[in-house]
Amino acid sequence: MRRFTPALAITLLCAAPALAQEKTFRSVDAAPGKQVRLALVGNVSKECSPGPKPEVKVLTAPKHGTLAIRSGKTKPGSLARCPNLAVPAEGIFYTANANFSGTDEVVYGVTRSDGRNEVVTVKIVIAGTAKPEKPDTQTGADL
């Protein structure tokens, strides 16, 4: 009968490559009924060439508003180190319910082409009043 020792278990677990997972926590302010951009997620190399767009998934939807993920491009000049580059990206937008005041929270995940994962939790503080904006129905529009 063979014995399985804890030292062997540690060796086996450490032999496999670990995928990096980052956790990020942010806070933003918003007004009821008004859209706010939570993030712009793209991929640019050190040489200023666009890479594959990261995959964005909603992990926890908001309870007091809506979350939208739109594909588009950044405006040239939005990335200081690559001033002439328009990068394909995913924009993440939140709109609080028109009559809501208080806090909300969303969690989304970003998976990059190299296997890195990031889980982002955003606490949203909704206060004041605002008129609803007209939704942007263009696809591929600047984010």
N, C-alpha and C positions, 0 to 999 in steps of 0.2 A: 504494500500500500504506500503510495507516494503522498508526501505532505506538500501542500502549497504554502510557501512561506510569504509573509507580508513583503519582504524585500524583493521577491520576484514580482509580486503584483505591482509594486512601485516602478520597477524597471519596465514592465510591459506598458503601463500607462504613460510613462514619460517618453517611450520610444515613438509614439504617434505624434505627428505635428499638431500643435494646438492652433486653432483659428482664433485670431484676436477679436475680442468683442469689447467695444467701448460703450460706456453709459454716459449720456449727457443730460443735464437738467438745465432748463431755461425757464424764464418767466417773461411774459409780454403783457402789455396793456392793450385793451380793445374797447370799442364802443358798441353798444347794441346795434345790430343790423348793419354794421360796417365791416367790410372785408379787411383783414390784415394778413400780410404775408408772414408766415412762420419761418420758412426756410427756402433756400434755393440750392438744389443739390445737382452738381455736375462733376465732371472729371477732366482735369487738364494736366498734361505732363509738364515736367520741368522745362521742356523745349517749347512750350506754348502750343501744343497740338491737342485737340480734343480727343479724349478716350471714350470708351463705352460708357453710356449713361448708367449710373447706379440704379438698382431696383429699390423702389420705395413702397413699403406696405404699411397700412394702418394697423396698429396692434390694439389700440384702445380708442374707440371713437368718442367724440365729445358728447356730453349729456345735454348741454344747453346751447347747441349751435350745430353748424355743419362744417365739414372738412372737405376740401377739394384738392386733388392732385392734378396739375396740368403740365403737359409737355410743351416745351417751347425752346427759345434760345435767350441767352443773356444778351444785353445790349453791349456792343463794342465799347470798351472803356470801363466796364464794371469790374474788371479784374486788373488791378494796378500793374502787375508784372507782365501782363499780356494785353496792352491797351487796344490793340486792333482786333482782338479775337471775340467772336460771338460763340458761346459755348452751348451745345445742346444740354438742356437741364430739365429737371422736374421742379416745379414750384409747388409749395405746400401752403394752402390758404385756409384761414378760419373765418367764419362769420357767426357771430353770436346771435341768438334769437332776438327779435326786435324789441321785446319788452323785458329782457333779462338783465339783471344786475347781480353781480357776485363773482364767483370763480368757476372755472371750468378747467378741464385737463385733457390733453391728448397725448398719445404715445404712438410713435411711428418708428419703423426700422429701416435702415439703409444698408443694403448689401452691395459692396463694390466688386468689380470684376476680379480683383486679386483675392477675394474671399474674406476681406475684412468686413465685420459687421458693426453697426452702431445702433444702439437703441436710444432714442431721444424722447424725453418726457418734457412736455411744455405745460407749465401752469399759466393760465390765462386769467387776468383780472379784468372784468368787464364793469365799466362805470360810465356815467354820463348818458347822453342821448346822441343819436345820429340818424340821418336819413339813409335808407337802404340804397346801395349802389346798384346800377344796372349790371347784370352778369355779363362777362366777356365771353362770347361764344366763338371767337376765332380760335382755330387750331394752329399751332405753330407760331403764335404771337410771341412778341418779346415778353419776358417775365419780369 
